């Protein structure tokens, strides 16, 4: 068994028992340990500290010991896993299909044939309710993939999740990898996983994204780029796409399989499994009326049991005329819903309200999310309504998670929109999502909190939508930050780059508007659109200043606008610093110090002083910089919790001490900032710190570790689309090559830096690079 086989076997065991896969670092540790590598080599391969690799490894051995039922260590991993595999191979095969999964042997054989012939992507086509989704899910589950990525397409074209957001979620939630800030970078990272690992992918109910010709609609043409990656013949796994309509994109390497209805023998088997008996002639009539539709089969079974006490003959006597007339599934669903409305009005209201949930980023709901929509019903009576829906197969359920089938959701949302519950249902759903998230320490929590934003947007409650983005929670950096800012830290803010400008057109110019301007400005800054960020910060600063000058300002809001002024000025200073417009940068930091000193906002003084000290070193005012750095920081390093909050400023101060020649202090600051960045998965700070540490290595003549740090920083920054930091990383690498007298390597790095600074409209930075090229 080679390292890849060992990794696949271990991850299958972990997923089976915990429901979660291994992180990228855990996978690296397993493969490298299997190959006999030490932690020092593993840390070097992954790009983290040896101590961090050891901590993750220790937790990994504990996890594997629990999963495999015996003590696992770095030394005995090979022996235990080899024995485990031998025992597993001698055991009888395990049934991988659900007991009630009937009548699809021919379909499975066809999919097997296509897969064995080399198909890496298959489109399962057929009308609604045939069981396309169930077949795809069961087939992928039976193949033993390490992981299965799922995309449940929205029912309405105008609510389809963007392809970019889908890839971001797959990378962060399922593949434990940070997405790029550009769609192409994220696709490249997804492609690498698909080429290296056997991954199953399910794209469910694609038809809302197709036009009349079977092409992806103009608003979501980026899905073509995603499907090119998913249908690549080099993929090791399999992609299954379900759709009512045929997919006619000629550029996709996609095999089509038309799914037919279940035969009457499958219906008979299903009714027997449900312990319902009926005359074979009656079964034939029902089967013929619905064309063997799988969803109809489950709905009829539920109605016979719930509404007619298991008497199929009585059900048919009562319903056969309507059912024969309404032979398609859409009408069947509506008939079933009408009957629910008459028999159980409370369950009917719950069913309609469930249409408000999106079932996209979060495809299923916990029970609490369902019951939250019965706001007028006592808690003790809510579960009865949910059980009523389950008995009638109007809500899907698996392992305590609930969702509506796309067909039934379409009926639910249509009825909800015409009812007086439309606004209240979205409001209650939004409140549920917001209240269910207390901290923002994982991407799952952040995405869950963001769901509330889309509910308020659906009912055009723009102030509440803004409030969702501005709600403050504690995060993994030991800070209380807004959701909008935390999404930026986690690399999940790309979709909001398009949402925020539109949202802000519906908001008054108040304190929330100013704060959203600050968040959007930082989004622009992170992607190199600094001039746009400056314009927004200046506007925010003007609005906040005007508010403070207003004689009728509510005293409760005075502190908020004070903070906005300081935040805008500090941000402007950082923006100008990245443009190398140093005089303007120094002026902004000095203004923050003057405004905050001897006030209740004096916590801003150390941050601004650290930034100003760095700018002064670049201006050649080293004495002032030394004095300011010493006064602000002294010789101490912060405690761990404080370091998590101040990691950004620590690496700035490290740059200052480097420029001042105090390399030991700079190195200590960089090491602590790097430890914090690695532990909290903050790649932006990690990359900036690596660049700073590389400069120290260069000054000490340690060129091998210098180049290694430069390369690692660039590797981290590329997928983030962090334009300015990437330009600086290339520039510093060029200077290292220049010091090594390797001009052939220096010039390409300077060229890359110049190109990026040009896209930023940063002429002072370009002059800085050009000045360095004249040096010998």
Secondary structure, DSSP 8 states (H G I E B T S, - for coil): --HHHHHHHHHHHHHHHHS----HHHHHHHHHHHTT--HHHHHHHHTS-HHHHHHHHHHHHHHHHHHHTS---TTTHHHHHHHHHHHHHTS-----S-TT--S-HHHHHHHHHHHHTT-SEEEEE--TTSSHHHHHHHHHHHTT-SEEEEEE--SSGGG---HHHHHHHIIIIIS-----SSHHHHHHHHHHHHHHS-EEEEEE-GGGGB-TTSSB-GGGTHHHHHHHHHT-TT-SSEEEEEESS----TTS--EEEE-----HHHHHHHHHHTT----HHHHHHHHHHTTT-HHHHHHHHHHHHHHHTT-HHHHHHHHHHHHHHS-SHHHHHHHHHHHHHHH-HHHHHHHHHGGGS--SSS-SEEHHHHHTT-TTS-HHHHHHHHHHHHHTT-SEEETTEEE--HHHHHHHHHHHHTSTTHHHHHHHHHHHHHHT--EE-SHHHHHHHHHHHHHHHHTT-HHHHHHHHH-EEEETTS-EEEHHHHHHHHT--HHHHHHHHHHHTTS-SSHHHHHHHHHHHHHHHHTT-HHHHHHHHHHHHHHHHHHHH-TT--HHHHHHHHHHHHHHHHHHHHHHHHTT-HHHHHHHHHHHHHHHTTSTTTHHHHHHHHHHHHHHHHTT-HHHHHHHHHHHTTT----HHHHHHHHHHHHHHHHHHHHHT-HHHHHHHHHHHHHHHHHTT-HHHHHHHHHHHHHHHHHTT-HHHHHHHHHHHHHHHHHHT-HHHHHHHHHHHHHHHHHTT-HHHHHHHHHHHHHHHHHTT-HHHHHHHHHHHT--
